[in-house]
Amino acid sequence: MSSGNLEHFPVMLDKILSIITPQHGGTFIDCTFGAGGYTKAILNFPNTKVIALDRDRSVNLHAHFLTQKYNKRLKFYNSKFSQIDKISEGNKSINAIILDLGFSMFQMKNLSRGFSFNSKGPLDMRMGFNDFGANKVINKLDQKEIELILKYFGEEKYNKRIAFQIINLRKKKEIDTQDLVKIINKVKKKKTYGRINEATKSFQALRIFVNNEISELIFGLINATKKLKIGSMLVVVTFHSLEDKIVKYYFKTYSEKNKNPSRYIPESVKEDKRLFHCPQKKPLIASKKEIFLNPPSRSAKLRYVIRNSNKFIFPKDLINKFQSYLDIESIGLKL
Ligand SMILES: C[S@@+](CC[C@H](N)C(=O)[O-])C[C@H]1O[C@@H](n2cnc3c(N)ncnc32)[C@H](O)[C@@H]1O
């Protein structure tokens, strides 16, 4: 990867900037550095600092280049964002923490990494700090386990038939990316139409499973919250419905008034007990113009909250609500 411009459009950048207002200066955490689109836009304002994270080592060089360019106002960590609570920001108080989920164009376009249906090589899809790649999932797990992964993480209706064909083919040969694409096309032939590739759902499911994206998101949200002071923001951009469901549930549940508050507590105090203030209940979406210029932005949803209370109780019901997804991710422990 070069240290120059990387090919990735930062999604809803104008909206992100109008929410986090870096023109007033401050310190920001960009949990998903990627091509550095958000980070650069923030650092272009004076008196700003960015602490950036990315699990993908291939961005290290570009991050180093930007660190020099912005005279050390950027500090980069090659780390997963679920570990954000281990990162020290000195005495700085954080204005906003931003997560722009999923993968980037440069990951997708590097065909040797197996994120794309056009990849020719082995199935891989590892973003960084992984224990196994997608090749092991497809070539080693039981039929039932593959079905569950496709169903839960890709909402793939044809999960049973695809898993059946995978098991059949792998008796004869190790399955690579193009074998999987062929299986999916065969199973779903003429059943889905339009611009979306037949394999999108299964590829998404494998990527989520390989990278433990559900536990990353849940523990990323929880550990990011611990770093926020009253008035700091948590901003999240999601790209599929499961991610958005998790973010929406967390923000909504912990922004709502207590359902059965004691009638002796004054209304103003009850309000203050809420962990977050949620100024915008509905997610923000990309404009028509942005979708035209950058079609993947059509699935993006932007939600944000402002920390409203110092009191932090571990959000057990967020875990309980999505426990079935965490259980499926834990199938990976046997690989
Ligand atoms: C959509 S891109 C971010 C693009 C970035 N906002 C920009 O403007 O260039 C997502 C990035 O997040 C990284 N990523 C995904 N999951 C992560 C995790 N759990 N921890 C840290 N980085 C992660 C990916 O490696 C990828 O580089």
Ligand as a Chemical Component Dictionary entry (heavy atoms), coordinates in Angstrom:
data_LIG
# 
_chem_comp.id                   LIG 
_chem_comp.type                 NON-POLYMER 
_chem_comp.pdbx_formal_charge   0 
_chem_comp.three_letter_code    LIG 
# 
loop_
_chem_comp_atom.comp_id 
_chem_comp_atom.atom_id 
_chem_comp_atom.alt_atom_id 
_chem_comp_atom.type_symbol 
_chem_comp_atom.charge 
_chem_comp_atom.model_Cartn_x 
_chem_comp_atom.model_Cartn_y 
_chem_comp_atom.model_Cartn_z 
_chem_comp_atom.pdbx_ordinal 
LIG C1  C1  C 0  -15.103 1.160  6.351  1  
LIG S1  S1  S 1  -13.382 1.119  6.677  2  
LIG C2  C2  C 0  -13.084 2.670  7.434  3  
LIG C3  C3  C 0  -12.799 3.759  6.468  4  
LIG C4  C4  C 0  -12.385 5.064  7.111  5  
LIG N1  N1  N 0  -13.454 5.657  7.907  6  
LIG C5  C5  C 0  -11.944 6.071  6.065  7  
LIG O1  O1  O 0  -12.575 7.121  5.967  8  
LIG O2  O2  O -1 -10.972 5.824  5.372  9  
LIG C6  C6  C 0  -13.312 0.025  8.027  10 
LIG C7  C7  C 0  -11.923 -0.189 8.587  11 
LIG O3  O3  O 0  -12.115 -0.690 9.905  12 
LIG C8  C8  C 0  -11.200 -1.698 10.166 13 
LIG N2  N2  N 0  -11.810 -2.552 11.176 14 
LIG C9  C9  C 0  -12.869 -3.384 11.030 15 
LIG N3  N3  N 0  -13.146 -3.991 12.182 16 
LIG C10 C10 C 0  -12.250 -3.529 13.100 17 
LIG C11 C11 C 0  -12.031 -3.780 14.482 18 
LIG N4  N4  N 0  -12.792 -4.644 15.155 19 
LIG N5  N5  N 0  -11.041 -3.129 15.100 20 
LIG C12 C12 C 0  -10.257 -2.239 14.421 21 
LIG N6  N6  N 0  -10.401 -1.984 13.103 22 
LIG C13 C13 C 0  -11.395 -2.597 12.461 23 
LIG C14 C14 C 0  -10.980 -2.378 8.830  24 
LIG O4  O4  O 0  -9.738  -3.030 8.826  25 
LIG C15 C15 C 0  -11.076 -1.209 7.863  26 
LIG O5  O5  O 0  -9.808  -0.696 7.597  27 
# 
loop_
_chem_comp_bond.comp_id 
_chem_comp_bond.atom_id_1 
_chem_comp_bond.atom_id_2 
_chem_comp_bond.value_order 
_chem_comp_bond.pdbx_ordinal 
LIG C1  S1  SING 1  
LIG S1  C2  SING 2  
LIG S1  C6  SING 3  
LIG C2  C3  SING 4  
LIG C3  C4  SING 5  
LIG C4  N1  SING 6  
LIG C4  C5  SING 7  
LIG C5  O1  DOUB 8  
LIG C5  O2  SING 9  
LIG C6  C7  SING 10 
LIG C7  O3  SING 11 
LIG C7  C15 SING 12 
LIG O3  C8  SING 13 
LIG C8  N2  SING 14 
LIG C8  C14 SING 15 
LIG N2  C9  SING 16 
LIG N2  C13 SING 17 
LIG C9  N3  DOUB 18 
LIG N3  C10 SING 19 
LIG C10 C11 SING 20 
LIG C10 C13 DOUB 21 
LIG C11 N4  SING 22 
LIG C11 N5  DOUB 23 
LIG N5  C12 SING 24 
LIG C12 N6  DOUB 25 
LIG N6  C13 SING 26 
LIG C14 O4  SING 27 
LIG C14 C15 SING 28 
LIG C15 O5  SING 29 
# 
